[in-house]
Amino acid sequence: MSGKFEPKQKVELDPPKDDPISLDYLSKCDGTHEGYPTYVAIKGTVFDVTGNKAYEPGASYSVFAGKDASRALAQSSLKKEECRPEWEDLKPEHKKVLDDWYTFFSKRYNIKGKVATDSANL
């Protein structure tokens, strides 16, 4: 089972960071702001997907960029309104899908930090 989400080619990842990342900063990491990386957050963990064309503006997964897309990923939805962090109320099968996405991302993308719950302190 552990090999289920392994990337086809070896990925060298940096040690995960737990820096607080404000929602304002995260929103600028959507691929449309020059000088900013492209981030996707899952369950509050921020992954750097910069360089993956699927998350660039207009691409298939661009809807997830710059936000915590937990709910949408859990429900396999590409709807913009579903790209939000609330996932705790989902059915167990959706939570499993979300956990699988988290595992998938954690094997491919560097963890840059955690979404700050109190952005006023940043």
N, C-alpha and C positions, 0 to 999 in steps of 0.2 A: 504493500500500500504506500509506503514512503516514496517510492519512485513514480507514483501516479502523476505528481505535479512537477517533476524534475524537468528543467529546460532541456531542449535537444542538444544545445551546446553549453558548455560550462560557463557560468557567470561568476565573475569575481566581484563580490559585494564588499562594501565598506562596513565596518562595525556599525550596528544600528545606533542612531542618535535619539535622544529623548528631549530635544530642544522644544520649548513651547512655540507653536506657530499660530499666530492670530488668524481669525476668520478673514479679516481684511487682507492680510498678506496672502493667505491661501487663495482668495478670490482673484488675486492678480496673477496667480500661477496657472492660468487657463490657456496659455499658448498664444494669447493675443497682446500681451504686454512685453515689449522689447526689453531685454535685460533680465527678465524673470524666467526661472525654470518652469517646467510643467509638472504639476503635482496632482495626485489623486489620493484622497484619504479614504481609508476603510476602517470602520470601528474606531475612529479617532487617531489612527496611525497614518502618517503622511509618507507616501511613496513618491520618489522622483522618477517620473516616466518620460523625462526629457529625452528627445531623440527617437522615441517610438512614434512613427508617423500616424498610427491609429488614433492618437490623442491630439493631433494637431487640429486647428480650427477647420471645420467642415468635414473632418474625417469621421469614420464610423463610431469611435468612442470619445469624441471630443466633448460630448455631453457630460462626461465624468470629470473632466479636467477642471481644476480650481475649486473643487468642493469635496465634501465628504459624501460619497455616492453609495453609502452602505445599503440603504433601502432599495435603490434601483438595482444594484448588483445582486442582492439577495433574491429579488424577484425577476431577474433576467430581463429588466426593463431598460429601454433606451429613452424613456420619457423624461424630459427635463424636470417636470414636477416631482418625479420619484427620486431624484438625486438629492437626497437629504440624509442626515445622520441617524434619524430615528429608526431603529430596527428591533428593539427589544420586544415589541408587541407582535412580531411576526410569528407565523407558524413554525414548528420545529424543522420542517423540511426546508423552509426558506433560510432559517438560521444555519442549517448545514451547508446550503449553497454559498452563503456569505462566508462561512468558515473556510470553504474550499477556495473561494476567491482570495481570501486573506493569505492562505498558504501559497497559492499560485503567485501572487504579487511578491510575497516575502522571499521567494526563490529567484526572482528576476530583477527586482528594483531595490535600490538603496532606500532605507528608512531614514528620513530626514528629521523626524520629530513627531510630536503629538499635537493635535489640535488643542489650542488653549481654551479652556472652559471659561476663563475670565480674561477676556481680551483687554480689559481696562488696565491691567497690570503690565502690559507689554509696551 
